[in-house]
Amino acid sequence: MNCLDVFPRPHDTRLYEDIPASLWPIVYSTNYNITFIGLEKLHPFDAGKWGKIINFLRDEKLITDDTIVTAKEATEDDLLVVHTRRYINKLKAGKLAIERGWAINVGKYKIHSLSYGS
């Protein structure tokens, strides 16, 4: 029995897949580590903590890149399974951050930034 037997797919997606037993149930992407010219250091939330956790686990030889699951980006249809259209439209304000690497929504006092590693 796999997860699709218990939770049938709400739509065609590449997010629902069987994960080989050789992989730990740890999902990670370097895109989780958000940086923007040092401003992330001013934010109360440590935007690089996920990378620090992964690096600690690697340094301690508890995981390798071959034992973790690489996160996949959700499509809009994937997001609509668990979020409303209104919420998704609000998230689209971050589209500029994706296209240009950063964006500021002055009306909401939020800074969105992305840093893509190689």
C-alpha positions, -999 to 999 in steps of 0.1 A, spaced: 0 0 0 13 34 -9 2 70 0 -19 72 -31 -40 43 -20 -49 62 12 -49 98 -3 -60 97 -39 -47 125 -61 -70 155 -62 -56 164 -97 -27 154 -119 5 165 -101 41 155 -98 42 163 -60 25 130 -50 50 103 -56 64 72 -39 97 80 -22 123 52 -22 130 36 11 166 46 7 157 82 13 151 97 47 118 115 53 137 148 51 126 173 24 149 201 16 158 227 -11 185 253 -11 158 277 -21 146 276 15 175 298 25 164 334 17 191 361 15 190 397 2 222 418 6 223 411 43 189 425 52 178 390 63 200 395 93 176 423 104 146 400 103 137 382 136 133 349 117 165 332 108 159 327 70 190 305 67 182 282 95 171 253 73 205 253 55 222 254 89 202 224 100 210 204 69 247 214 70 249 203 107 233 169 98 258 165 69 288 175 91 278 149 116 275 123 88 239 117 96 227 125 61 241 130 26 226 146 -5 217 111 -16 196 104 15 173 134 15 142 142 -7 146 172 -29 116 195 -26 96 202 -58 79 235 -65 41 233 -63 20 244 -92 -10 268 -88 -33 238 -91 -14 220 -63 -18 251 -41 -55 254 -48 -60 219 -32 -53 235 2 -56 273 -3 -83 296 -16 -80 315 -49 -80 348 -30 -50 337 -9 -31 325 -41 -38 359 -57 -22 376 -27 9 354 -30 13 365 -66 26 398 -52 57 379 -47 60 373 -85 83 403 -88 106 387 -63 108 356 -84 114 376 -116 138 402 -103 153 385 -71 135 409 -47 104 430 -42 89 452 -15 52 455 -9 51 489 8 15 486 17 20 454 37 56 462 49 69 429 36 101 422 18 102 392 -5 135 379 -18 149 349 -34 185 336 -37 191 308 -61 222 287 -53 240 268 -80 
